[in-house]
Amino acid sequence: MSIISMILVVIVAFLAGMEGILDEFEFHQPLVACTLIGLVTGHPTEGIILGGSLQMIALGWANIGAAVAPDAALASVASAIILVQGDQGVKGVGTAIAIAVPLAVAGLFLTMIVRTLAVPIVHIMDTAAEEGNYRKIEVWQIIAVCLQGLRIAIPAAALLIIPADAVKSALEAMPAWLSDGMSIGGGMVVAVGYAMVINMMATREVWPFFAIGFVIAAVSDLTLIALGALGVSFGLIYLELKKNGGSNNGNGGNGNTGDPLGDILEDYE
């Protein structure tokens, strides 16, 4: 990997770390981070495939109360670098996915360190606010956000220092049962991540659309663009049902209960 590519990878990692807090341009999302790293290193196909697979896992990750979700930014950046350094092409994606999950959990430790460092920064900004020094508040805010960027950029730089030949040799030295097992496990983790999302959104009004999606996806002649257009169309139909479906049109139903499909189905019960 060239020096320019390494610098660009570190920049992507830095942006991904900051976006984990800012959440504005979504650089920390696996699909974005892995794709960008794939582009700057000359492996766009592998980056997109890895990012898409990790995104399915990260869909089920969310900060709920005091529970902090696994670090998607570190998982995306580190696994993408390992994939590129290993130079195994698309077949190395499964191994990279399996490696990404423990990296995401390990990233929680780095998050804890950075957030602990942010505590005295908050007190410094409180003091600056009492003094009316807005410039000082802005500077410390920027420093705090940059710490989040360094949380990902430093491990990324450390991985880049490891020679590509060493990473490739280590991956090739894995026995077939281990590499195949990691690939299968990585695929199972993707399914678990998507199942977590389904579990959160599983309601009577959503299940029909979920079943229709499975049936339509089996039609091989439909492209992803066509599936996306169908999804948007179903979404618009649902919104229209939600707007008018609960009125029962004078059929003597129970009125609008907030479940448009349920309101319509109750008319026929």
SULBELTA-V553962 format. One line per field, one symbol per residue. ss: DSSP state (H for helix, E for strand, L for the rest). A space follows every 10 residues. Layout:
ss->???
//
This chain:
ss->LLHHHHHHHH HHHHHHHHHH HHLLLLLLLH HHHHHHHHHH HLLHHHHHHH HHHHHHHHLL LLLELLELLL LHHHHHHHHH HHHHHHLLHH HHHHHHHHHH HHHHHHHHHH HHHHHHHHHH HHHHHHHHHH HLLHHHHHHH HHHHHHHHHH HHHHHHHHHH HLLHHHHHHH HHLLLHHHHH HHHHHHHHHH HHHHHHHHHH HLLHHHHHHH HHHHHHHLLL LLLHHHHHHH HHHHHHHHHH HHHHHHHHHH LLLLLLLLLH HHHHHHLLL
//
